[in-house]
Amino acid sequence: MDTTYLVTLVIGVILVLLSIPLISGKVKKNQWYGFRTKKTLSDDTIWYKANKFSGWFLLLSGLVILVASFMLYSKDPALFQHYVGVVILTPIVLSVLFSFTYLKKL
């Protein structure tokens, strides 16, 4: 198994695992973990709403990374190597953009 493929799968799994406490509202305001901005840190209600929303997109990003990696690698490992950056970055960047868009509405 290719190391890059394995690392990509690990990234997907980590994102999925990190999303679960955010979605379930188990992450209190802190210095290290969560959707941390001045606005989210200023209000508990905003903190939990924003983190739940971003947690769902983090979960989706992890699942997209896992599925896309598996599909590309199983079809053509060379093609996977060529697009690995896109497979990882696109869902994460979209997740961050959607999360900030939602935060503006709160």
N, C-alpha and C positions, 0 to 999 in steps of 0.2 A: 504494500500500500504506500502510496506517495505521501511524503511528509506534509506537503502543502495541503493536500486533500484532508489529511488527518487534522491539521491545525484549523482548517476551515470548519470542519465538523465540530471541533471543540469550541470554537467561537460561537457557533450556532447554539450549541447546548448551554453554554454559559449565559448567553443572552436570554434564553428561555428560562433558565433557573433564576436569573436576576429579576425577571419580570414578575414572577409569581408573588413575592412579598409586596411589590408595588401595587399590583392589581388588587390584592386582598386588603390593602390599607394597613399593613403591619409595620411599615417603615415610618418612624417618627422623624421629625426634623432633626437633622444631624449635619456634621461637617463632611461626610464622605459619600453617602449613598442616597440617590434619588435625583429628581429633577430640581436641581438647586439653582435658583435665581433670587434676586432681591425680592421679587414679588411673591414667590412661593414661600420663602423663608419669613415673610412678614405676616402671614396669616395661616392658621391651621387649616381652615376650610379650603383655601386655595392650594395649600400643600397637598392635601389628600386628593382633591379633584384632579390636579395637574399630574400627580404621580400615578394615579389610577389610569388616566388617559394615556400618558406616555408609557406606562407599563404594558398596556394592550399593544401599542405599536412596537415596543421592544420584543414582546412575545412574537408578534407577526414577523418582525425582522429576523429573529432567530429561526423561525420555521421556514421562511423564504430562503435563508442562507442554507439551511440543511437540505431542503428539497432541491433547490437549484444546483447545489454542489453535487448531490447524488446524481441528479439527472445528467448534468454536463460531464461529470467524471465517468459515469457508466457508459455514456455515448462515445466520448472521445477524451481521454486524459490530456492530450495535447491542447485540445480546445478549452478544457477546464483551466489549464495553466495560463492560457492566453487571457481568459476572462475572470480569473479569480478575484482581481481587484474590484471589478464591477459587481460580482456576486456578493462581496462583503460590504462594499461601501454604499451601493445604491439603497438598499433597505435601511441602513443606519442613517444616512443623510436624510432620506424621506421621513423617517421616524422623528428625527430632531426638528425638521421643518414643520411637520404637522403638530408636534407638541408645542412649539413656540406660537404657532397660529392659534391653537386652542387657548394657550395661556393669555394671549391678547384679549380673548373674549371674556375671560374671567374677571 
